[in-house]
Amino acid sequence: MKRNTKQKQLLEQKLKNMNEFFTAEDLLKKIKYKRIGIATIYRFLKEKSEKNEIHEYYHERRRVYSATDSSHCHFTCTKCKKSSHFRIKNINFIKKNVKGSICHFQIDVHGTCENCNRK
């Protein structure tokens, strides 16, 4: 059984206030308690992810987390390299191809953005 330490209680409290995608470093910045290091935060987030209490994604070679959102989609322009987040409201096109239940997903789309198409 895992211990419920002061650090873990503080991390649980701060995690409840994370409404958007965040990194371990973002969570560390929200913590005002000096006895919590980045390694503790990574262990905490790994445990939460393994329990499916948060979702874990990768973007630009960085691990990104979400406590509330269940999808992570990006469009990246191959010309200017700008990346933007977009939402997919209906995933029936994915569900019909998956045998099982979907917890969360990540989609990376590459192409030419509107600005670069106008040039």
Residue pairs with C-beta under 8 A, 6 or more apart in sequence:
2 8
2 47
6 33
7 33
7 35
7 36
7 40
8 44
10 31
10 33
10 36
11 27
11 31
11 36
11 40
11 41
11 44
14 27
14 30
14 31
15 27
15 48
15 54
15 67
16 67
17 30
18 26
18 27
18 30
18 65
18 67
18 68
19 67
19 68
20 66
20 69
21 57
21 59
21 64
21 65
21 66
21 69
21 72
21 85
22 64
22 65
22 66
23 62
23 63
23 64
23 65
24 38
24 41
24 42
24 45
24 63
24 65
25 38
27 41
27 45
27 65
28 36
28 37
28 38
28 41
31 41
45 54
45 56
45 65
48 54
49 55
49 56
49 65
52 103
53 67
54 65
54 66
54 67
55 65
55 66
55 67
55 69
55 70
55 72
55 103
55 104
56 63
56 64
56 65
57 63
57 64
57 65
57 66
57 72
57 104
57 106
58 64
58 106
59 72
59 74
59 83
60 83
64 72
66 72
66 104
70 103
70 104
70 105
71 87
71 88
71 91
71 104
71 105
71 106
71 107
72 85
72 104
72 105
72 106
72 107
73 85
73 86
73 87
73 88
73 106
73 107
73 108
73 109
74 83
74 84
74 85
74 86
74 107
74 108
74 109
75 83
75 84
75 86
75 109
75 110
75 111
75 113
76 82
76 83
76 108
76 109
76 110
77 83
77 110
77 111
77 112
77 113
77 115
77 116
78 110
78 111
78 112
79 112
79 113
79 116
80 113
80 115
80 116
82 113
84 113
88 107
91 102
91 105
94 102
94 105
95 102
